[in-house]
């Protein structure tokens, strides 16, 4: 089972003790999340979409054989979810 929580801006400001950045003009970091199966990667993408995130890469294999997907939360923070297979 995968659990995640996306803060709204007012809750995030309380947690940070300040204001959050405007990500509409660009990003400086992308968070990488590891998954144990293709189904886990697909579930992260599904949950992100359901929570109001923007999918910038559907879960799929790339030309190098990596299976991953990518999303941005409603504030624009970017995440990729990468299948970590044994031996990687």
Secondary structure as GFF3:
##gff-version 3
##sequence-region A 1 88
A	DSSP	alpha_helix	9	16	.	.	.	ID=ss1
A	DSSP	three_ten_helix	23	25	.	.	.	ID=ss2
A	DSSP	beta_strand	30	35	.	.	.	ID=ss3
A	DSSP	alpha_helix	38	50	.	.	.	ID=ss4
A	DSSP	beta_strand	54	61	.	.	.	ID=ss5
A	DSSP	beta_strand	67	72	.	.	.	ID=ss6
A	DSSP	beta_strand	78	83	.	.	.	ID=ss7
###
